[in-house]
Amino acid sequence: MNHYSGFTFLEILVSLFLLSIALFGLDVIHLRTLRDTQSAWYFSLATLQLNNLSEQLHAMHSESELAAIIQEWNMQNQNVLPKGRGSVVKNSATYQVTIAWGNDSAPCTHNHIDISGCLREDIPLAVHSLN
């Protein structure tokens, strides 16, 4: 009787199959990490844009400057965020500021952070009186 040592073809195929599944799992994890990193980047940019507008609104001297500030801010939003857009609504004591990016066209009722998302913030009116 001959005794052969080593791996059979079937054992090699099974081990290659298991290795390919493990590598596929690593690829999925890598792609998910890249997507999450991109979402975090967009969130950081949107937060910076909200802070930028907040500072400009607090430095504003008259209500007539508001339209120009919003227009310039929206141009910046379009440059730094994919399909970036923002809106400002003046309430009695605050400005309700919304910034959105990506393909999400639904109204921003709550903060949503992803590849497409939006942030919403209430900014108190400046202490000095506006004309």
N, C-alpha and C positions, 0 to 999 in steps of 0.2 A: 504494500500500500504506500502510495506517495503522499507525503505530508508537505503541503505548501504553506508558507507563512506570508503574511502581507494582507493588503486590503483587497476586497473584491470591488468590482466595478460598481455594484449597487451601493456599497458603503461610501464610496467616493462621491457618487451622485447625491446621496442623502446629506453628506457633510457640506458639499457645495451649495445645496439648496438651503440648508440652515445658515450658512455664511451669507448667502445673498439676502435672506430675510433680515438678518442682523444689520447688514449694510443698508438695506432699504429703510429700516427703522431709524438708523442714524441720519440718513438723508432727510427723513420727515422731521426729525427733531431740529436739524439744522435749518430747514426752511421755515419752521415755526418760529425759531429764534430770530431769524432775519425779519420776519413779518412783525413780531413784537417789538423789535428794535426800531423799525420804521414807524410803527404806531407811537412809540415813545418819543421819537424825534418830532413828529408832527404835533404831538401834545406840547412838547417844550416850545416849539415855534409859536403855537397858538397862545400859550401862556405869556410868552414874551410880547406878542402883539397886543394882548389885552392889557398888560402892564404899560406898554408904550402909549396906548390910547388913554388909559387912566391918567397918566402923567400929563398928557396934552390937554385933557379935559380940565384937570385941576389948574393948569397954567393959563387956561383960556380967560381972556379979559371981557369979551362980549359974546353974546349969543350969535352974532353975525359971523363969527369965525367957525362955527360948528360945521357948516356944510363943507368948507374947504378942508377942515381937519379930517372929516369922515371920508371925503374923496381921496385924499392923500393916503389915509390909512388903508382903504380898500385896494389902492394900487399896490401898496406894500404887501397886503395879504395875497394878492394874485401872484406876486413875485416869489414869495417864500413858501407858500402852501399850494398843493395841487387843487386847482379850482377854488382857491381861497376867496371867501366873501364874508363881509361883516355888515351888521346893522346896529344902529343906535336909536333907541326910543326914549324920549324924555318923559318921565313921570313927574309927579309933584316934587319929590325930594331926591330922586335918583335918575341916573341914566341906565337903562337896561341895555347892556352891550352883549351881542351875540357874534361869535365867529364860527364859521363852518368851513370844512374842507372835504374834498373828495366828491364822490357821486351821490352822497346822501342829500336829498332835496327836501326831506321832511322838516317841519318846523322844529326848532330846538327847544323842547320842553324840559329836558334834563341833560346834564353833561354826558357826552358819549365820546369815548376815546377808542379809536381804531384807525384803520387805513382811511376810512371816511368817518368823520365825526364832527362834533360841535362842542363849544364851551359857551356858557352863559353866565354873566356876572352883573350884579347891580353895583354901580359906582355912585357914591353920594355926590350931590352937587357941591361945587366949590363953596368955601365959606364966604368969600367976598360976593357981593351982589352982582348979578349979570344984568347988563342993559338990554 
